Amino acid sequence: MSYESKVREFYDNAFHCYQRFMGDRWHHGDPEAEASGLPPLRACEVLEEKIVSQLGLKEGSWALDFGSGIGGPTLHMAQVSSASFVGVTNNERLNQKAREKAAQAGLAHKVRFVTLGDTDYKHLPFPEGTFDAVTFYESVCHIPDKAALFRELARILKPGGRLGGMDWLQRPFGQYQTEEQILRFMQPLNDSTAIPGHGSVGSYTRMMEEAGLQVLVARDLYEGTLSKGSATSEEQVQWLGYEGPEGEMFQQGKKTLDEARAAGVFTVGMFVAVKPR
Ligand SMILES: C[S@@+](CC[C@H](N)C(=O)[O-])C[C@H]1O[C@@H](n2cnc3c(N)ncnc32)[C@H](O)[C@@H]1O
């Protein structure tokens, strides 16, 4: 079984767990918005708005959201930018939910959700120069060949088009400086959350540059400090006692994530890049 199909199966189960604990947005919120006391889902929207404001989208623009989950971020970006979006994942079940949500929000005419084959990210089914912007929210981390994906995302952008997104990353922190020391915390997290290996701010920047993009923003959202999730202490207890499909795996995912956060080696990065004209 390919790693990519393992990830697809992981999301058949994550669908239940993640919806329950995170609603329709499966990514971190904006740290400043969270610190100012905004609720988690609003803090997620704020981060989406920060990213989308740097993409130059307007009515009539076309954007692709890679790894669109059940569509929360895709629909919000379409709403705030007035652009049309196509959200893609390799999981039809997630897309069915996303399409329902698009219809409920009255956005079905502007936002489509398309199911890709597991390794289609290496040859995306869109001609060169199709999109004004491409986005990703905590999806690239699941991809074994991240460099191939960034090459494809760059290829389908129009000249002058922008790539914007955010993702789970690893980094040296405090006493944990070598790859071996970092992997002591990151490998158990990789194993329990279907991640083949985490990149870093530096490796994402390099891959984008090698794909021909000019990187404008490459930022550790928790520079110099420990990363935070949005779960309250009550939700934390619920996560750790979760008994839905593959419950133990998701409990383990939460536990290993918390340990990697506490060691400081887990972080979240935000990126904006442009395809030169
Ligand atoms: C953590 S979820 C994030 C979902 C959404 N971006 C959000 O923030 O709510 C990761 C997403 O990446 C998608 N993904 C993982 N591997 C993929 C692949 N090989 N091809 C396409 N999508 C993939 C998953 O299906 C899922 O939708």
The ligand as an SDF file (V2000), in Angstrom:
LIG
                    3D

 27 29  0  0  0  0  0  0  0  0999 V2000
   -5.1440   18.3990    8.1900 C   0  0  0  0  0  0  0  0  0  0  0  0
   -6.1880   18.2080    6.7820 S   0  0  0  0  0  0  0  0  0  0  0  0
   -6.4140   19.9320    6.3760 C   0  0  0  0  0  0  0  0  0  0  0  0
   -7.7180   20.1780    5.6590 C   0  0  0  0  0  0  0  0  0  0  0  0
   -8.0140   21.6450    5.3330 C   0  0  0  0  0  0  0  0  0  0  0  0
   -6.9580   22.2500    4.5730 N   0  0  0  0  0  0  0  0  0  0  0  0
   -8.2730   22.4110    6.6100 C   0  0  0  0  0  0  0  0  0  0  0  0
   -7.4100   23.1840    7.0170 O   0  0  0  0  0  0  0  0  0  0  0  0
   -9.3480   22.2560    7.1950 O   0  0  0  0  0  0  0  0  0  0  0  0
   -5.1000   17.6040    5.4780 C   0  0  0  0  0  0  0  0  0  0  0  0
   -5.7310   17.4920    4.1010 C   0  0  0  0  0  0  0  0  0  0  0  0
   -4.7390   17.0390    3.1670 O   0  0  0  0  0  0  0  0  0  0  0  0
   -5.3500   16.1070    2.2670 C   0  0  0  0  0  0  0  0  0  0  0  0
   -4.3530   15.2430    1.6480 N   0  0  0  0  0  0  0  0  0  0  0  0
   -3.4870   14.3980    2.2520 C   0  0  0  0  0  0  0  0  0  0  0  0
   -2.7890   13.6880    1.3460 N   0  0  0  0  0  0  0  0  0  0  0  0
   -3.2260   14.0830    0.1130 C   0  0  0  0  0  0  0  0  0  0  0  0
   -2.9100   13.6930   -1.2290 C   0  0  0  0  0  0  0  0  0  0  0  0
   -2.0120   12.7600   -1.5070 N   0  0  0  0  0  0  0  0  0  0  0  0
   -3.5590   14.3250   -2.2420 N   0  0  0  0  0  0  0  0  0  0  0  0
   -4.4850   15.2700   -1.9770 C   0  0  0  0  0  0  0  0  0  0  0  0
   -4.8540   15.6600   -0.7270 N   0  0  0  0  0  0  0  0  0  0  0  0
   -4.2190   15.0710    0.3030 C   0  0  0  0  0  0  0  0  0  0  0  0
   -6.3060   15.3580    3.1790 C   0  0  0  0  0  0  0  0  0  0  0  0
   -7.2860   14.6540    2.4370 O   0  0  0  0  0  0  0  0  0  0  0  0
   -6.8970   16.4980    3.9940 C   0  0  0  0  0  0  0  0  0  0  0  0
   -7.9440   17.0790    3.2790 O   0  0  0  0  0  0  0  0  0  0  0  0
  1  2  1  0
  2  3  1  0
  2 10  1  0
  3  4  1  0
  4  5  1  0
  5  6  1  0
  5  7  1  0
  7  8  2  0
  7  9  1  0
 10 11  1  0
 11 12  1  0
 11 26  1  0
 12 13  1  0
 13 14  1  0
 13 24  1  0
 14 15  1  0
 14 23  1  0
 15 16  2  0
 16 17  1  0
 17 18  1  0
 17 23  2  0
 18 19  1  0
 18 20  2  0
 20 21  1  0
 21 22  2  0
 22 23  1  0
 24 25  1  0
 24 26  1  0
 26 27  1  0
M  CHG  2   2   1   9  -1
M  END
$$$$
